[in-house]
Amino acid sequence: MSDVERTDLNRLRDIIRSAQQQGDQYPVDPRARVTVGTEGEIYTGQAPAGRPLSKVQHGTFAARVRGREVEDLRWAAKHMPRNTQFIEHRDARGWCYSFLSQMGRPYTMFAYFDGVSYQVKLVEPRLEGLVGAHAGHLYANGRLCLSQSGGSGQPTLEEAYSKSVLWATGMDVVLAGFPFPFSTNNEFEYDL
C-alpha cells in the first residue's frame, strides 16, 4: 500500500481547514503541516526524515479569486456608474464603465484584475500617443499609470475605479494645455 493510499483524508481536510480558519498558510507546528514528496505522496503531520519535501500552502484554493469577483460584482453594482458592465470574454474579464469627467468630457474605461493588481485601460477617447507617459500617466497601450509601484495598478477595484476618475480630471487639465495636476513634480496654479 502506498503513502498516498494511507493518507487519512479526514485528517488532511481538518488540517487544511484549521489553517485556513486561523489564517495560517504555513503552520510552524509539524503536527499542523501538510507536505508533499517527490512522487506525489501527501504527508500530514510529521513527515519522514531525509526525503525531499515540498511545503503545501494551506490557504484557500480558487475560492479567494472567485470570492474577490463576487465581492467586486456587488461593489460595482452599488458604487460604479449605472452603465457598468462585467465583460467575460476569453481575452478579457473586467468592468467596462463610462462617465463624464468634472469638466464634462466623456470617458469609457475598462478595469480588470491582472493577477496582481487592478489595471485600467482607457477605451475612449483615444489619447495614446497624444501625451507622453510621464506627462499624462497613460502608457502607449492605453493603460493608465495609477501608482508608482511595479505594475502601476491598484490593490482593489474600488481604488482602481476611483483613481481612474481622478485621472480623467487630470487628463482634462493636460488636454487644456497644463501639466498633470496630481503629480508632486508639477508645481503650477490652475485657472480653468
N, C-alpha and C positions, 0 to 999 in steps of 0.2 A: 504494500500500500504506500503511495507517495505522500509527501508532505502536504500537497495541495488537497488530497482527499481527506487527510486528517485534520485540516483546519476547521475549527469549530466556528461555523458561520454565525451563530448567535453571539458568541464572544467577540468575533470580528465586528459585527454590527454594533454591539454595545460599546466597544472601544471607540469606534469612529463617531457614533452619536454623542457619546460623553464628551469627546474632544471638541466636537462642533458646538455643543451647548456651552462649554466652558470657553470657547473661542481660542482653544489651544491647538494650533495647526501642527506643531511639532512637540509632543509631550516629552518632558525630560525623564519622567519615571519610566523605566524599561517595561514595567507591567502594563503601562497605558499606551504602548507604542505598537505600530504595525510596520514591519519591514518586508522587503521582497528580495528573494535570492536571484541568482543569475539565470536560473531556468524557470522562473515564474512561480517559485514557491512563496507562499504567504506565511509569515510568522507573526503570531500575536504574542505580546509579552517578550520574555527573554528568548533571543534567537541563538542558534548555535554559534559558538566562537570560531574564529579562524576562517570564516567564509565571507566573500564579498557580499555586502548587503546594501540595498538602497532604501533610504528613508521614504516613507509614504507621507505626503502632505495630507493631514487629517481633515482639512476644511471641506466645505460642500463642493459637490461636483458642478454641474452646469446650472444648478438652481440659482446661484448667485447672479449669473448673467441674465437668466430668464426673469429672476426677481427684479433685477435692475430695470429690465424692459417694461415689466408690469408697472413698477413704480413710476417710471418715466411716462408711460402712457397716461396714467392717472394725473400726474403732474401737468403734462402737456394739455390735457383736456380742460384743466382749470386755469392755467396760467399763460398759455400761449395764444396767439391770435385765433379767432374762430375758424379761419380758413386753413389752419394747420392740418396736414395730412401725414399719417405714417405711411411711408413708402417701403414696401417689401418686395425687392426685386433681386435677382441673383447678383447684380453688380452693385446694389445699393440698398441699405436698410437705414432709415432715419426719418427725420421730420422735415417736411418742406413747409415753409411759412412765409407769408408776405405781410408787410406793414408799411405805414408811412413814417418817414423819419420826422424828427422835430421840425424840420424845415419843409416838410410836405413832399419829399421825394419818395416814390415807391421803391421798395427793396423786396426781393424774394431771395430767401436763403435756404440752405439745406444743412441741418445739424445731424451729425452721426457719431457713433462711438467707434473709434478705430482700434479698439482692443486695449488701449492705454488711457486715452482721454477723449473728450468730446471735441470734435472739429466742426467748423462751419465753413461752407463754401458759398460764395456769392453766386447766385444764379442770374439775377437781373438787378440792376443794369450791368451790362458787360463793361467792366472797368479794368480788366487785366491789361497791363502794359501801358495804361494811361498815366499811372503814377508809379514810382518805384516802390519796391517792397518796404524800404525803410520809411519813406515819406508817407505812404498810405496804409502800411501794415496789411498789405494784400500781396500774396505770392502770385507768381506768373500763372499758376494753375487755378487761380480763383479762390484759394483757401485763405481765410483770414488769419492773421497772426494775432492770437488772443492772449498770449503770455510770452514772457521771455524765456521760459523753460523749454527744454528739448523739443517736444512735439508741437509747441505753440497752441495747444488746446486748453481746455478747462476740465476740472475733475467731474463736474456734473452737468446734466442737460440744463438745469436752471442757470448755472453760471455761464454756460456757452451761449444760451439764448439771450440773457440779459447783457452780456458783454458784446454780442453781435449788434444789439440795438444801439448801444453806446457807440460802437464802431461806426455805424451808419451815420450818426450825427457828426462824428469826427470826419468821416469821408465827405459829408456835405460841406464842411468847412474847407477841406482840402480842395474840393471842386470849385469853391468860391475864390480860390487863389491864395489861401492862407495855409500855414503849417498845421499839421495834425494837432488838435488841441489837448489831447490826453497823453502826451509824452513828456517826460521830465526833461528831455533835451530840447524842448521848444518853449522858450520864454517869449510870449507875444500876447498883446492885448487885442481882443477881437471886438469889432464894432460892426456887427451884422444886422 
